[in-house]
């Protein structure tokens, strides 16, 4: 009797492990893992953020402020999976993301006279400080729909590179 119970327990354990692997390899689970990476500030997200920040004209202090702003933004990202469509080895996952709305702040027209140095020249650094102050205080949220495209490669679902519009939506900087 003990052997039968042990065999049944082993069978459930094997089936449970196998089901666990299959359950993580679905288009929806891959998109959830991708978006969870933003919320959890995983290494890929932070490395991409650092590469983005390196390309800015911010001072060292401004880069650190912007990094903190975006880390808070990413960790507050909310999402909902709306639908999943699978057709052979291609799939789409429709999502709705809710993020801080930075688009109005970033699209604001700049009056260069407001950001001059002692000599009367436009000082971008002064404007960047103003902009970062506004981003830190932003409370408005916005919801966007994003469709993720996936393909199955060697039995594994892989998310295709996002287009620029979708990336801008996740970052809260999409200007409609």
BALOBA-1460 file (C-alpha; in Angstrom, 3 decimals):
// residues 176
<rec num="1" residu="x" x="0.000" y="0.000" z="0.000"/>
<rec num="2" residu="x" x="2.886" y="2.321" z="0.840"/>
<rec num="3" residu="x" x="4.394" y="1.776" z="-2.626"/>
<rec num="4" residu="x" x="1.100" y="2.616" z="-4.325"/>
<rec num="5" residu="x" x="0.734" y="5.844" z="-2.331"/>
<rec num="6" residu="x" x="4.367" y="6.723" z="-3.042"/>
<rec num="7" residu="x" x="3.856" y="6.048" z="-6.760"/>
<rec num="8" residu="x" x="0.718" y="8.184" z="-6.853"/>
<rec num="9" residu="x" x="2.481" y="11.001" z="-4.983"/>
<rec num="10" residu="x" x="5.435" y="10.815" z="-7.402"/>
<rec num="11" residu="x" x="3.052" y="10.872" z="-10.366"/>
<rec num="12" residu="x" x="1.286" y="13.975" z="-9.031"/>
<rec num="13" residu="x" x="4.630" y="15.618" z="-8.383"/>
<rec num="14" residu="x" x="5.813" y="14.917" z="-11.943"/>
<rec num="15" residu="x" x="2.530" y="16.024" z="-13.487"/>
<rec num="16" residu="x" x="2.498" y="19.128" z="-11.281"/>
<rec num="17" residu="x" x="6.029" y="20.071" z="-12.336"/>
<rec num="18" residu="x" x="5.248" y="19.477" z="-15.988"/>
<rec num="19" residu="x" x="2.077" y="21.560" z="-15.772"/>
<rec num="20" residu="x" x="4.023" y="24.338" z="-14.033"/>
<rec num="21" residu="x" x="6.463" y="24.555" z="-16.924"/>
<rec num="22" residu="x" x="3.698" y="24.636" z="-19.528"/>
<rec num="23" residu="x" x="1.755" y="27.224" z="-17.545"/>
<rec num="24" residu="x" x="4.656" y="29.690" z="-17.665"/>
<rec num="25" residu="x" x="5.188" y="29.228" z="-21.391"/>
<rec num="26" residu="x" x="2.048" y="30.916" z="-22.647"/>
<rec num="27" residu="x" x="1.863" y="34.239" z="-24.476"/>
<rec num="28" residu="x" x="-0.050" y="35.803" z="-21.588"/>
<rec num="29" residu="x" x="2.458" y="34.581" z="-18.981"/>
<rec num="30" residu="x" x="5.356" y="35.944" z="-21.062"/>
<rec num="31" residu="x" x="3.706" y="39.386" z="-21.261"/>
<rec num="32" residu="x" x="2.934" y="39.291" z="-17.540"/>
<rec num="33" residu="x" x="6.583" y="38.446" z="-16.806"/>
<rec num="34" residu="x" x="7.698" y="41.300" z="-19.086"/>
<rec num="35" residu="x" x="5.475" y="43.876" z="-17.383"/>
<rec num="36" residu="x" x="6.237" y="42.466" z="-13.927"/>
<rec num="37" residu="x" x="9.886" y="43.164" z="-14.749"/>
<rec num="38" residu="x" x="9.057" y="46.863" z="-14.791"/>
<rec num="39" residu="x" x="7.166" y="46.687" z="-11.521"/>
<rec num="40" residu="x" x="9.966" y="44.725" z="-9.834"/>
<rec num="41" residu="x" x="12.707" y="46.848" z="-11.443"/>
<rec num="42" residu="x" x="14.554" y="43.837" z="-12.818"/>
<rec num="43" residu="x" x="18.087" y="44.114" z="-14.176"/>
<rec num="44" residu="x" x="16.994" y="44.329" z="-17.833"/>
<rec num="45" residu="x" x="14.694" y="47.260" z="-17.095"/>
<rec num="46" residu="x" x="17.304" y="49.105" z="-15.046"/>
<rec num="47" residu="x" x="20.030" y="48.483" z="-17.646"/>
<rec num="48" residu="x" x="17.768" y="49.866" z="-20.386"/>
<rec num="49" residu="x" x="16.946" y="52.848" z="-18.188"/>
<rec num="50" residu="x" x="20.636" y="53.530" z="-17.539"/>
<rec num="51" residu="x" x="21.394" y="53.368" z="-21.277"/>
<rec num="52" residu="x" x="18.566" y="55.833" z="-21.932"/>
<rec num="53" residu="x" x="19.783" y="58.194" z="-19.215"/>
<rec num="54" residu="x" x="23.362" y="58.079" z="-20.513"/>
<rec num="55" residu="x" x="22.125" y="59.578" z="-23.787"/>
<rec num="56" residu="x" x="20.614" y="62.634" z="-22.093"/>
<rec num="57" residu="x" x="22.161" y="66.050" z="-21.585"/>
<rec num="58" residu="x" x="21.386" y="65.919" z="-17.858"/>
<rec num="59" residu="x" x="24.040" y="66.629" z="-15.237"/>
<rec num="60" residu="x" x="25.115" y="63.750" z="-12.989"/>
<rec num="61" residu="x" x="22.675" y="64.920" z="-10.293"/>
<rec num="62" residu="x" x="19.846" y="65.297" z="-12.815"/>
<rec num="63" residu="x" x="20.511" y="61.790" z="-14.151"/>
<rec num="64" residu="x" x="20.196" y="60.406" z="-10.627"/>
<rec num="65" residu="x" x="16.929" y="62.298" z="-10.090"/>
<rec num="66" residu="x" x="15.520" y="61.097" z="-13.405"/>
<rec num="67" residu="x" x="16.515" y="57.507" z="-12.597"/>
<rec num="68" residu="x" x="14.635" y="57.731" z="-9.281"/>
<rec num="69" residu="x" x="11.587" y="59.257" z="-10.996"/>
<rec num="70" residu="x" x="11.463" y="56.458" z="-13.556"/>
<rec num="71" residu="x" x="12.035" y="53.733" z="-10.968"/>
<rec num="72" residu="x" x="9.016" y="55.038" z="-9.053"/>
<rec num="73" residu="x" x="7.077" y="55.262" z="-12.331"/>
<rec num="74" residu="x" x="7.885" y="51.670" z="-13.286"/>
<rec num="75" residu="x" x="7.115" y="50.239" z="-9.859"/>
<rec num="76" residu="x" x="3.700" y="51.959" z="-9.935"/>
<rec num="77" residu="x" x="2.844" y="50.660" z="-13.417"/>
<rec num="78" residu="x" x="-0.420" y="48.717" z="-13.439"/>
<rec num="79" residu="x" x="-1.633" y="46.448" z="-16.188"/>
<rec num="80" residu="x" x="-4.490" y="44.215" z="-17.163"/>
<rec num="81" residu="x" x="-4.422" y="41.455" z="-19.756"/>
<rec num="82" residu="x" x="-7.462" y="41.965" z="-21.968"/>
<rec num="83" residu="x" x="-7.186" y="39.178" z="-24.543"/>
<rec num="84" residu="x" x="-4.917" y="36.552" z="-26.056"/>
<rec num="85" residu="x" x="-5.028" y="35.232" z="-29.623"/>
<rec num="86" residu="x" x="-2.927" y="32.264" z="-30.726"/>
<rec num="87" residu="x" x="-2.637" y="31.199" z="-34.360"/>
<rec num="88" residu="x" x="-0.063" y="28.447" z="-34.675"/>
<rec num="89" residu="x" x="3.341" y="29.870" z="-33.793"/>
<rec num="90" residu="x" x="2.211" y="33.510" z="-33.587"/>
<rec num="91" residu="x" x="0.200" y="35.184" z="-30.887"/>
<rec num="92" residu="x" x="-0.982" y="38.576" z="-29.747"/>
<rec num="93" residu="x" x="-1.742" y="39.661" z="-26.218"/>
<rec num="94" residu="x" x="-3.861" y="42.779" z="-25.760"/>
<rec num="95" residu="x" x="-3.163" y="44.714" z="-22.585"/>
<rec num="96" residu="x" x="-4.153" y="47.904" z="-20.880"/>
<rec num="97" residu="x" x="-1.422" y="49.671" z="-18.918"/>
<rec num="98" residu="x" x="-1.905" y="52.496" z="-16.449"/>
<rec num="99" residu="x" x="1.077" y="54.783" z="-15.947"/>
<rec num="100" residu="x" x="1.942" y="58.280" z="-14.793"/>
<rec num="101" residu="x" x="1.156" y="60.801" z="-17.508"/>
<rec num="102" residu="x" x="4.376" y="62.677" z="-18.222"/>
<rec num="103" residu="x" x="3.412" y="63.624" z="-21.771"/>
<rec num="104" residu="x" x="2.004" y="67.064" z="-20.916"/>
<rec num="105" residu="x" x="5.100" y="67.999" z="-18.941"/>
<rec num="106" residu="x" x="7.476" y="66.866" z="-21.677"/>
<rec num="107" residu="x" x="5.517" y="68.496" z="-24.495"/>
<rec num="108" residu="x" x="5.263" y="71.851" z="-22.754"/>
<rec num="109" residu="x" x="6.647" y="74.725" z="-24.817"/>
<rec num="110" residu="x" x="9.819" y="76.219" z="-23.451"/>
<rec num="111" residu="x" x="10.187" y="79.959" z="-23.048"/>
<rec num="112" residu="x" x="13.953" y="80.242" z="-23.133"/>
<rec num="113" residu="x" x="13.802" y="83.632" z="-21.396"/>
<rec num="114" residu="x" x="12.695" y="81.836" z="-18.226"/>
<rec num="115" residu="x" x="15.872" y="79.732" z="-18.060"/>
<rec num="116" residu="x" x="18.815" y="82.079" z="-18.505"/>
<rec num="117" residu="x" x="22.176" y="82.075" z="-16.799"/>
<rec num="118" residu="x" x="23.937" y="85.103" z="-15.307"/>
<rec num="119" residu="x" x="25.115" y="86.226" z="-18.763"/>
<rec num="120" residu="x" x="21.605" y="86.110" z="-20.168"/>
<rec num="121" residu="x" x="22.086" y="82.935" z="-22.215"/>
<rec num="122" residu="x" x="19.606" y="80.063" z="-22.246"/>
<rec num="123" residu="x" x="20.694" y="77.430" z="-19.697"/>
<rec num="124" residu="x" x="19.223" y="74.012" z="-20.506"/>
<rec num="125" residu="x" x="20.270" y="72.743" z="-17.091"/>
<rec num="126" residu="x" x="17.903" y="75.219" z="-15.406"/>
<rec num="127" residu="x" x="15.069" y="74.022" z="-17.624"/>
<rec num="128" residu="x" x="15.906" y="70.372" z="-16.872"/>
<rec num="129" residu="x" x="15.724" y="71.100" z="-13.123"/>
<rec num="130" residu="x" x="12.286" y="72.669" z="-13.624"/>
<rec num="131" residu="x" x="11.151" y="69.718" z="-15.739"/>
<rec num="132" residu="x" x="12.414" y="67.163" z="-13.197"/>
<rec num="133" residu="x" x="10.618" y="69.053" z="-10.407"/>
<rec num="134" residu="x" x="7.384" y="68.726" z="-12.367"/>
<rec num="135" residu="x" x="7.952" y="65.038" z="-13.139"/>
<rec num="136" residu="x" x="8.550" y="64.309" z="-9.439"/>
<rec num="137" residu="x" x="5.228" y="65.942" z="-8.551"/>
<rec num="138" residu="x" x="3.178" y="64.402" z="-11.371"/>
<rec num="139" residu="x" x="0.088" y="62.588" z="-10.126"/>
<rec num="140" residu="x" x="-2.040" y="62.239" z="-13.264"/>
<rec num="141" residu="x" x="-2.447" y="58.715" z="-14.581"/>
<rec num="142" residu="x" x="-3.285" y="57.586" z="-18.077"/>
<rec num="143" residu="x" x="-4.359" y="54.237" z="-19.535"/>
<rec num="144" residu="x" x="-3.094" y="52.924" z="-22.853"/>
<rec num="145" residu="x" x="-3.820" y="49.836" z="-24.885"/>
<rec num="146" residu="x" x="-0.771" y="47.909" z="-26.045"/>
<rec num="147" residu="x" x="-0.756" y="44.800" z="-28.206"/>
<rec num="148" residu="x" x="2.215" y="42.496" z="-27.722"/>
<rec num="149" residu="x" x="3.234" y="40.269" z="-30.632"/>
<rec num="150" residu="x" x="4.843" y="36.943" z="-29.863"/>
<rec num="151" residu="x" x="6.307" y="34.082" z="-31.864"/>
<rec num="152" residu="x" x="7.066" y="30.561" z="-30.791"/>
<rec num="153" residu="x" x="10.733" y="29.692" z="-31.281"/>
<rec num="154" residu="x" x="12.016" y="26.244" z="-30.306"/>
<rec num="155" residu="x" x="8.847" y="25.673" z="-28.272"/>
<rec num="156" residu="x" x="9.237" y="28.916" z="-26.305"/>
<rec num="157" residu="x" x="7.026" y="32.010" z="-26.681"/>
<rec num="158" residu="x" x="9.118" y="35.122" z="-27.326"/>
<rec num="159" residu="x" x="7.897" y="38.740" z="-27.288"/>
<rec num="160" residu="x" x="8.777" y="40.662" z="-30.436"/>
<rec num="161" residu="x" x="10.509" y="44.008" z="-30.009"/>
<rec num="162" residu="x" x="8.009" y="46.707" z="-29.114"/>
<rec num="163" residu="x" x="7.488" y="49.612" z="-31.467"/>
<rec num="164" residu="x" x="8.411" y="53.112" z="-30.287"/>
<rec num="165" residu="x" x="4.795" y="54.069" z="-29.589"/>
<rec num="166" residu="x" x="4.336" y="51.121" z="-27.225"/>
<rec num="167" residu="x" x="7.598" y="51.914" z="-25.431"/>
<rec num="168" residu="x" x="6.530" y="55.551" z="-25.043"/>
<rec num="169" residu="x" x="3.227" y="54.388" z="-23.555"/>
<rec num="170" residu="x" x="5.000" y="52.250" z="-20.949"/>
<rec num="171" residu="x" x="7.310" y="55.153" z="-20.106"/>
<rec num="172" residu="x" x="4.355" y="57.555" z="-19.782"/>
<rec num="173" residu="x" x="5.726" y="59.890" z="-22.467"/>
<rec num="174" residu="x" x="3.420" y="59.062" z="-25.374"/>
<rec num="175" residu="x" x="2.075" y="62.282" z="-26.888"/>
<rec num="176" residu="x" x="-1.194" y="61.751" z="-28.780"/>
